[in-house]
């Protein structure tokens, strides 16, 4: 499949303007969503293969900033360009859903990066003092793109294909990136397929943690911390609609900065859409005091922006995993 927006780069602005009236008439408005409550995470995901309309892809392109468009066109190959476009469109349409008071259009959103390169919304040019303190993070594979949103809490997410293959030996790969405890955990697994699955889960959790810190991978190498699991006496994860999901704690042992990093974070680990593992890391609720960690509430949507949204919490598309087994 080839798209006009990919083939005619020089004329893409003209194409968008010519089609803009049709976009507005044919597409549905973004459905407003209430802001996440304290300790609630919203997760939106998109399956690139479900987006097949040239008109819709052009509509998404029209939402992007000039710099974002250049980055899309700089990608080599139609599929890479498409995924890059969908990732930026998902971020813009997702965040704009929550700005109902001032009705910010997805195209009007501006972004900046912190000193370590983590993207965040830049509200400086928005004339509204009541904008919510939203945090977001995005992750994608070749077949799924996800965006997580929280209020007042840093967030990191990662999605990995369950069938992801490793070019190197699993244990050799683990020794290069993981802590001795994690390598020992994987070494104890005799079944190669189960070992591979557990490595992917662990990688997903570690990447979500580093992204939540917002300091970049060079500032928090995977080998400098260990992820451990234990049954939670208090707290855990509650996935909306999954009452039987088992509670668990994810404990971080940090070799570099244990006071700041070890006890401030909580995780969700999911089987998403039957094809991916998804990890979410957010800061724990500081208001819980000595009463334990409040559960993370998670709501998940599958979306094709401007076409359809489906809340999939409580369905087989979202299955809570109680840590490494």
Secondary structure, DSSP 8 states (H G I E B T S, - for coil): ---HHHH-GGGHHHHHHHHHHHHHHHS----------TTEEEEEEE-GGG---HHHHHHHHHHS-HHHHHHHHHSSSHHHHHHHHHHHHHHHHHHHTT-TTTT--GGG--EEE-TT--EEE--TT---TT---EEEEEEE-SS-EEEEEEESS-EEEEEEETT---SS-HHHHHHHHS-HHHHHHHHT---HHHHHHHHHHHHHHHHHHHHHHTS-TTTS-GGGEEEEEE--SS--EEETTBTT----EEEEEESS-HHHHTTSEEEEEEEETTTEEEEEEEE--GGGTTS----EEEEEEEEETTTEEEE-TTSTTEEE--S--
